[in-house]
Every structure is written in C-alpha cells, then in structure tokens.
Amino acid sequence: MTGVTDLTADLAAALDRTLDPVPAGRLAPVVERLIRDYRSGTVPSSPILRSADDAAAYAAYRMPATYAAVLDVLDRAAARVPDPATLLDAGGGTGAAVWAAAQVWPALRRATVLEATEPARALGRRLAADAGSATVRDARWEAAVLDTAPRLPEADLVTACYLLGELTGPVREALVDAAARAARVVAVVEPGTPAGYARVLAARDRLLAAGMTVVAPCPHDGACPITGDDWCHFAVRVPRTSRHRVLKAGSLGHEDEKFSYVVAVRQADGDAAAPAPGRIVRHPATRKGLVTLRVCEAGGALRDTPVPRSRNELYRSARDAAWGDPWPPEGHAP
C-alpha cells in the first residue's frame, strides 16, 4: 500500500457541492443502515439505495473508497491491457468507476453506467455534470436490472465493482459470463474479505473458462496458491473529510480500504498479454539490511523472497516496494 489516494479536485468539489446542502444528521442514520445492509453477507431482496437520501449517504461514505480502490486496480492493469475507448460499468451506483477509468485513460471516449436504482442514477448524473473529463460529463446512465440472462452491449472494458455480493449465485455467474462475451477487458472488484475474495476467485475461474487471460493481480492463470485461512487482497489509504468522519463517527483522518480484484483480457490474434513477473501480496517486512517480500510468482508459487542490502539496486527497489506492486522490477530477473 502506497500513500493516501486523494480524489481528483473536480470529484471532491462535485461531492461537496452536492452533499453540503444535506444535513449530516439526516444522513448519519442512513449510513448506519447502509453499513449494516452491505456487511450482512446476505443478498438483498430489494434495492439498497431506495431514496435520494440513500444515494447521498452512499456517495458520502462509500464513493471515495470505491473510487480509490478501482483507480488502484485500473492503474495497475493499464500497462498490461489495450487502452479502452469505451467502458461499460455494470451496477455502477453513483459512478465511481467511470471517474477512475477516465483518470487512468484520459483518451476514453464513451462510458455507460448500468444501474438499477433511479436515485443512484440521478445523483451520479449530478456529480458528473461539472467533471473535468468530457467522458464523465457525457456518460450515459441506463436503468438495468441484472438477471440470469443479462444482455450487455459490447465495450472495450467492462467493470463490475462491489457488485457481485449483491447478486444471487446464478445471476452473478451469468453476469461474469456476459461480461466476458461483451468486452476485451473485464475488471471485477470486491471487498477485501474472505467472502469477497471467494467471489473474485469464482469470477476468475469463469473468465478463464471463457478463454480470457488474467493480467492482474495474478502473474499466472493457474490455481491461486493462497489457501487455508488466508486470502488475496490489497489496500488503499483514503483521506476522510470532516463529513466522512461525522457520518462514520471516526476520528482518524484516513481509512484503509481493502479489496480483492481480477482483471482479465481477451487476446486478439498475435497479441500476448503480459502479466507482471510476480506480485507482492503482503506488506513488505523490513529490518536492518534486509527486506522480505511475499511474492506470488509466475510459476504459481507463493514465496517469501529476502532481498539483502548486498543486492544494492534491487535492495533499494525492495525498500521502495509496496503491497500490490509487481516484483521484481523491470530489468531484473525473477
């Protein structure tokens, strides 16, 4: 995990402009209900965001963290997938993934958000109205109820972020299969919990079965070597605004958003997807003269890799390395 991931100035201003008129005292109990609903572990029988206050509370307490996590995922995948011109965001809520994708790929031309609830779509449009990116401003917001036979329009990139946990198993599987048919690149992001990781792992299996190749975070298409009580997840640090601290009754100026993810690409003839040579899957352990990295390797093994000071340049790279980074750095043999 690297430094704090700040919102872009235009997104921060859009949230302030939209949410400042809404009293925090009115949103606080809504935030408490949303937290209970999202953490319950059960698939909701009706939409969670049912009112304008629900959408505002969601944007206030979840959109910054979702944006930061998706930004990290797409940024790490950007060098390993074709630059997308079109984006389809399934179950996009208030649009965090669109803002993140436009930040990573300024040349992105068109974005469509599929979102079942009208309050979330309405708030997403309001937030996007003054975005610096024309792609965000002009994004299409379409009503869509996902079922066991979803029909997704073709797009270069399909994202499904913090969505699978809200779907039943059959709908979840059908959505992943439809995304694999519709897009050249598919990105799935879920909470960094054992349950979220299990959903990502199941999605990864389906993407591979559909003929796609994993490019992040895994450096291979084989079985995940993380087993037992452990699970693969990463984290970003998100600043808390004064509004956020009030709504979540928090005192710290930041919070750590943990997430699990997979990005897969469908290779065209002659293409060769290039995953990282390895991936650091835990905080580096540092002591005097030695950095130890836990690395998921291209061969499918999980290995604790010591990098002593005697390795000079590689040691300096290891001292600067962070959880989630590729390893070894470019120019060094695995």
N, C-alpha and C positions, 0 to 999 in steps of 0.2 A: 504494500500500500504506500503510495507516494503522498504528496502534500494534499492540502484541502482543495476540493473541486468547487470552485465558485460558479454560480450561474452567470451566463452572459449578461451584460448590462441591460440589454433590451428585455430579456426574460424576467430579470429581477424587477425592472421597472413595471412590466406588464402585471406581474403578481401584485406589486404594491398598489398600483392604480386600481386594480380590480378588487382587491381584498381589503384595502384600508377602510372603505366605507362600511364594511360588515363588522359589527361589534364582536370582539373576541369572545365575550361572554356568551354570545349566541352560538358561536361555532364550537366552543370547548366541549359541551356535552355531545355534539355531533361527532367530533373527533374521537371521543371515548367510545362511542358506539361503533364507528368505523374500525377502530383498532380491534375491538372485540370480534367484529364480524370477520375481518381479514385473518385474525390469528386463531379462529375457531377450528380450523382444519376441516370444516365441512363445506361442501359445495352449496352455495346459496340457491334457494328455490325461487327467488325473485331478485331483480337488480338491487345491488347495494347502494348505488347512487340514484336515489329516487326523487330528489328535490334540488332546487338551486343551492340551498344551504349545504346539502350533502356534497355537491360538486365543489363548492367553495372550500369546505373543510378538507376535502381530499386534496385539492390543489395546494392548500396552505401547508399541510403536514406531510404529504407524500410526493408531490410533483418534484421538488428539488432533489430528493433522494433518488427517485426513479430516473430523472434526467442525468444525474451524476453516474449512476450505475450503467445506464445504456450508453452514455458517452464513453465511458471506460471500455466497454465491450466493443463498440464500433471502432474506436480509435485503435485498439489492439488488433482488430481484424483488417483495418483499412489497407495495410500494405500487402495483404495476402489474398484479397478478393478484387475483382474488377470494380472500378468506380461505378456506382449505380447512377443512372439518370432518373429512375422512378422508384418510389417507395410505396409500399402498402403496409400500413400499421394495423394489425388486427387487434381489436379490443383496446384501442388506443387511449381511452379515458380522456384526459384533457390535453393530450398531445405531446407529452414529454419526449417520446421517441422521435417525433418529427423535428423538434428543436435540436435534439442531439445529433441526428443524422445530417441536418443542414450545417451544423457546426463542423462535423468531420469532413463532409463533402460539399463544399460551397457550390460546386457545379451541379448539384442535384436539381433537376428541373421540375419534377412534379411529385407531390405527396398526396396520398389518400388515407384518411383515418376511418376505419370501420369501428363504430361504437354504438352499442345497443341503446344507451340511455340519452334522451334528449337534453337533460340538464348538463351532462358532461360535454356533449357536442356544443351546446350553446356557450358554455364557459370557455371551451377550447378555442372557438372562433373569436371570442372577445380577447383572449390573451394573445392570439396570433395577429390581431388586426394591425398592431404597430411594430411587428417584428422587423428587424433589420434585413432579414432574408426574405426575398420575394417568394421563395418556395414555401416558407412557413405562412406568410401572409395569404398566399393563394391556395393553400391546402384545401382539398375537398373533404368534407365531413359527411359521411354517409351512415344512415341507420342500417344496422345489420345485427340480426340475431343468429348466433352461430348454432348449428345443429349437426346431426350426423352426416349431412350431405352438403357441406359448405361449398359455395361456388366463389372462388377468389379470382378476381381479374389478374391478368399477368402483370408482373412488375419485376424490375431487376432485383429488388431487395424486399423481402417480407420480414417484418418483425412481429414477434408475439412476446410482449414484455409484461411480466407479472399477471399473466392471463390464465395459464393452464390450470392453476389451482382453483379457479372459479368455474371450471368446466367438469362435467362428468367424464369418466374414463372414455366411453365411446366417442363423445364429442371432441375430447382432447386428441384422440388418435386421428380422427377424421380431419381435424384442423391441421395437424402436422403434415399429414399426407397431402392435403390440398395445397399447403404452402410449398411443399417440395415440387408439386406439379406446376405451380404458378410462377416460381421465381428461380433465378440463377443462384441467389444467395438467400439463406434463411438464418435469422438470428433469434434464438429463444433465450429469454432471461427470466429467472425465477428467484424467489427469496433464497438466501444462502443458509437454508436449514436442511436437515436430513430429508424432509418431505419435498422441499423444493429441488434439491439435488436429485432425488429419485425421479421426479417428473422430467428434469432435464436429461437424465440418463435414458429414460424411456423414449424421449423425443429424439435423442441422438441415435438410438437404435433404429428408429423408423426412418430418419433421414438417410442413414447409411443403407438401409434396405431399399430405399428409393433410388439408390445409385449416386448419392451425393458423397462428397469427401469432407471430412472435418478439418477445418483450418485453425480453429481456436476454441477453447484454450488448449485442447489436446494436441500433441505433436504426432499423433498416430491415429489410425482408425480401429485399433484393436480394443480389447476389453479394458475398462478402466482399472488401473492397478490399486486404486484406493478402496479398501474393503473394510469389513468389520464395523466398528463404531465410528469410523472416520468418514468424512465426505468431502468432495471437492467444492470449494467455494473461495471467493475473493472478497475484497472490501474496498470501499472508497470512503474518504472522510468528507463530510458535508457540513458547511457552516450553518449554524442556527441563527435565524433572525430573532429579533425580540418577539415577533408574533409567534414564531415557532416555539420559542421557549415557554411562552404563556400557554399555548394550546396543549403542549405536551408536559407541562409542569416540570420543565427541565431547567437546570442551572448552568450546564456546560455550554460553551459557545460553539460546539460542534457535536456531531454524532457520526458513528461509523455504520455505513450501510453495507451489509453483507449480501452477496448474491452468488448464484450459480448460473452458468450460461453455456451455450454451444453455438458456434457459427459454422455452417456447412455451405459448400459451394458445389454447383453442378458444373463440371468441366466441359468446355466445348472441345471439339477436335483439335488436337495439337496443344491444348493447354496443359499445364502441370501445376496444380495447386501446391503451394509451398507453405506448409505449416512451420511453426517455429521448431528449431532443433531440439528444444526442450522447454519446459515451463516451470518456473518457481511456484510451488503450491503452498508455501507457508512463509511466515516472516523469517527472513534470514537470521541465523543465530550468530552473533558477533562476540568475540572475545579478543584479547590482545594478540595480534599477529595471525588471526585465523577467522575466516568467515565460513560457516557451514550452510549450504543451501539444500533444501529438499526439492529435488527436481523430478518431474515426470518426463521420462526420456522418450526419444523417437522409437526406440525398440519396444516400448510398452512397459518398461520397468520403472519403479519408484525408488529413487536412490538419494541418500544423504551424501552430498558432494562437498568435501572440505577443500577450501581454497586458501593455502597458506600465504603469508607475506612473501615468501621466496618466489611466488609466481608473478611478482611485480605487476605488470599491466593487468593481468587477469584478476589479481587481488584487488587492485583499485576499482575495477569494474564490479567485483563482488561486493565491495563496501558500498557502492552506489546502487546496487540492485535492490529491487523491491518485490514484495509478494505480487505475483501475477505477471512479472516480466518474463520475456523469453531468456533462455540460457542454453549454451554460452553465447556471449555477444558475437556479432558478425566478425568474421576473420579468425575466430578461434575454433579449433577442432572440438567436437563434443567429447 
